[in-house]
Amino acid sequence: MEREPTIIQLRPNIETIAESAESSVLEFFQNKTIRPILKLQNQVLIEAFKGLKRQKAATYSRMADIQKRAWIRNVLSKDAIARNVILGIVLGMMTQEELRFFFDHEKECRQRIMDMVTERLASQME
């Protein structure tokens, strides 16, 4: 079994993403690669983050939404282990070509991934 066609086939199609000729290459990569991977890996990302932050998450449920986003963003920016686990969950579902693009634009791609994961976690964790 070929790895790359299989992982691409596993990704959900996100119909709400509008393709535009004006999109930058980073926006295109975000919409065609990162978003489908995050949707596919959604439950894994949530469970991994809960497991990594189990002790600190006790007060999480009592926070307002804006505080949750700030707390998650803080964890992902200061805790290298948590950040790398989350990033590994996403990168593990990329093709070789997508990984090459990621590493060519690493700073921007990391920022987009962390921003999108923060929003997902804040809106879906209890």
Contacts in CASP RR format, 6 or more apart in sequence:
PFRMAT RR
TARGET T0000
AUTHOR 0000-0000-0000
METHOD contacts of the structure
MODEL  1
MEREPTIIQLRPNIETIAESAESSVLEFFQNKTIRPILKLQNQVLIEAFK
GLKRQKAATYSRMADIQKRAWIRNVLSKDAIARNVILGIVLGMMTQEELR
FFFDHEKECRQRIMDMVTERLASQME
4 95 0 8 1.000
4 96 0 8 1.000
7 93 0 8 1.000
7 94 0 8 1.000
7 95 0 8 1.000
8 95 0 8 1.000
10 40 0 8 1.000
10 93 0 8 1.000
11 36 0 8 1.000
11 37 0 8 1.000
11 39 0 8 1.000
11 40 0 8 1.000
11 93 0 8 1.000
12 36 0 8 1.000
12 39 0 8 1.000
12 40 0 8 1.000
13 36 0 8 1.000
14 31 0 8 1.000
14 35 0 8 1.000
14 36 0 8 1.000
14 39 0 8 1.000
17 31 0 8 1.000
17 32 0 8 1.000
17 35 0 8 1.000
19 28 0 8 1.000
19 31 0 8 1.000
23 31 0 8 1.000
25 105 0 8 1.000
26 105 0 8 1.000
26 108 0 8 1.000
26 109 0 8 1.000
26 112 0 8 1.000
29 98 0 8 1.000
29 101 0 8 1.000
29 102 0 8 1.000
29 105 0 8 1.000
29 109 0 8 1.000
30 112 0 8 1.000
30 116 0 8 1.000
33 94 0 8 1.000
33 98 0 8 1.000
33 101 0 8 1.000
34 90 0 8 1.000
34 109 0 8 1.000
34 112 0 8 1.000
34 113 0 8 1.000
34 116 0 8 1.000
35 116 0 8 1.000
37 90 0 8 1.000
37 93 0 8 1.000
37 94 0 8 1.000
38 45 0 8 1.000
38 90 0 8 1.000
38 113 0 8 1.000
38 116 0 8 1.000
38 117 0 8 1.000
38 120 0 8 1.000
40 93 0 8 1.000
41 89 0 8 1.000
41 90 0 8 1.000
41 93 0 8 1.000
42 120 0 8 1.000
42 124 0 8 1.000
44 89 0 8 1.000
45 86 0 8 1.000
45 89 0 8 1.000
45 117 0 8 1.000
45 120 0 8 1.000
45 121 0 8 1.000
46 120 0 8 1.000
46 121 0 8 1.000
46 124 0 8 1.000
46 125 0 8 1.000
48 85 0 8 1.000
48 86 0 8 1.000
48 89 0 8 1.000
49 72 0 8 1.000
49 75 0 8 1.000
49 82 0 8 1.000
49 86 0 8 1.000
49 121 0 8 1.000
49 125 0 8 1.000
50 57 0 8 1.000
50 125 0 8 1.000
52 79 0 8 1.000
52 81 0 8 1.000
52 82 0 8 1.000
52 85 0 8 1.000
53 60 0 8 1.000
53 75 0 8 1.000
53 79 0 8 1.000
53 82 0 8 1.000
56 75 0 8 1.000
57 125 0 8 1.000
60 68 0 8 1.000
60 71 0 8 1.000
60 125 0 8 1.000
61 126 0 8 1.000
63 71 0 8 1.000
65 122 0 8 1.000
68 122 0 8 1.000
68 125 0 8 1.000
69 118 0 8 1.000
69 119 0 8 1.000
69 122 0 8 1.000
72 118 0 8 1.000
72 121 0 8 1.000
72 122 0 8 1.000
73 114 0 8 1.000
73 118 0 8 1.000
75 82 0 8 1.000
76 82 0 8 1.000
76 83 0 8 1.000
76 86 0 8 1.000
76 114 0 8 1.000
76 117 0 8 1.000
76 118 0 8 1.000
77 83 0 8 1.000
77 114 0 8 1.000
83 114 0 8 1.000
86 113 0 8 1.000
86 114 0 8 1.000
86 117 0 8 1.000
87 110 0 8 1.000
87 113 0 8 1.000
87 114 0 8 1.000
90 113 0 8 1.000
90 117 0 8 1.000
91 99 0 8 1.000
91 102 0 8 1.000
94 102 0 8 1.000
101 109 0 8 1.000
102 109 0 8 1.000
END
